[in-house]
Amino acid sequence: FIGQVGLVGPLPRSTKTGFMSELLQNWLNNEVGLSTNVANFEKDFASGYLFGEILHKFRQQDDFDQFINKSSHEAKLSNFKRLEPTLKV
């Protein structure tokens, strides 16, 4: 990273991870235009719904209308079963 004296070395791992998370979060919230803003990746993507929405926006998930936007066990199972064929390709 660049310090007061110039190029000091590579970014520490935690800084890279934080930067990439922030970059991805900004892209999802400001450019992709999901139905909800992403604030916590683990929580927001846990049901599989947002994965399906992203894939649908990029024309990779044809059955997105059948995804369930809930956090129940049944919704998660259904959503991830629908994602499986797309992610295997």
PLY file of the C-alpha trace (Angstrom):
ply
format ascii 1.0
element vertex 89
property float x
property float y
property float z
element edge 88
property int vertex1
property int vertex2
end_header
0.00 0.00 0.00
1.09 3.60 -0.37
2.24 5.21 2.83
3.77 8.59 3.59
7.07 7.52 2.08
5.68 5.92 -1.06
5.07 2.30 -1.98
5.62 0.24 1.15
4.37 -3.18 0.11
1.27 -5.20 -0.53
-1.94 -4.40 1.32
-2.46 -6.41 4.49
-4.91 -9.28 3.95
-7.63 -7.73 6.13
-7.43 -4.49 4.14
-7.72 -6.38 0.83
-10.72 -8.33 2.08
-12.41 -5.20 3.40
-11.73 -3.34 0.16
-13.07 -6.17 -2.01
-16.19 -6.52 0.16
-16.81 -2.79 -0.06
-16.22 -2.79 -3.81
-18.62 -5.71 -4.32
-21.21 -4.18 -2.01
-21.08 -0.86 -3.88
-21.43 -2.63 -7.23
-24.43 -4.65 -6.04
-26.17 -1.67 -4.41
-25.39 1.04 -6.96
-25.06 -0.69 -10.31
-26.83 -4.05 -10.27
-29.93 -2.63 -8.60
-31.11 -5.53 -6.46
-34.51 -5.49 -4.78
-32.80 -4.71 -1.48
-29.52 -3.11 -0.47
-26.81 -5.52 0.64
-25.57 -4.69 4.12
-24.37 -8.05 5.43
-23.27 -10.60 2.83
-23.75 -13.66 5.02
-27.23 -12.68 6.17
-28.45 -11.13 2.92
-27.39 -14.03 0.69
-28.25 -16.86 3.12
-31.61 -17.71 1.52
-30.24 -17.88 -2.02
-32.79 -15.29 -3.16
-30.26 -12.59 -4.01
-28.03 -15.10 -5.82
-31.04 -15.94 -7.96
-31.85 -12.29 -8.51
-28.31 -11.50 -9.67
-28.27 -14.48 -12.02
-31.71 -13.49 -13.33
-30.55 -9.92 -14.02
-27.70 -11.36 -16.10
-30.11 -13.78 -17.86
-28.75 -16.92 -16.25
-31.70 -17.89 -14.02
-34.93 -18.31 -15.98
-37.12 -19.45 -13.08
-36.45 -16.54 -10.72
-40.19 -15.88 -10.46
-40.37 -19.10 -8.43
-37.75 -18.06 -5.85
-38.99 -17.33 -2.34
-37.84 -14.16 -0.59
-37.98 -15.54 2.95
-35.44 -16.88 5.43
-37.28 -20.08 6.31
-35.59 -23.46 5.93
-38.06 -24.40 3.19
-37.35 -21.21 1.21
-33.58 -21.71 1.47
-33.83 -25.32 0.35
-36.10 -24.45 -2.57
-33.96 -21.50 -3.71
-30.67 -23.38 -3.56
-32.18 -26.36 -5.39
-33.16 -23.94 -8.16
-29.66 -22.45 -8.20
-27.88 -25.79 -8.39
-28.32 -26.48 -12.13
-27.29 -22.93 -13.03
-24.18 -23.04 -10.87
-23.14 -26.46 -12.22
-22.90 -25.16 -15.79
0 1
1 2
2 3
3 4
4 5
5 6
6 7
7 8
8 9
9 10
10 11
11 12
12 13
13 14
14 15
15 16
16 17
17 18
18 19
19 20
20 21
21 22
22 23
23 24
24 25
25 26
26 27
27 28
28 29
29 30
30 31
31 32
32 33
33 34
34 35
35 36
36 37
37 38
38 39
39 40
40 41
41 42
42 43
43 44
44 45
45 46
46 47
47 48
48 49
49 50
50 51
51 52
52 53
53 54
54 55
55 56
56 57
57 58
58 59
59 60
60 61
61 62
62 63
63 64
64 65
65 66
66 67
67 68
68 69
69 70
70 71
71 72
72 73
73 74
74 75
75 76
76 77
77 78
78 79
79 80
80 81
81 82
82 83
83 84
84 85
85 86
86 87
87 88
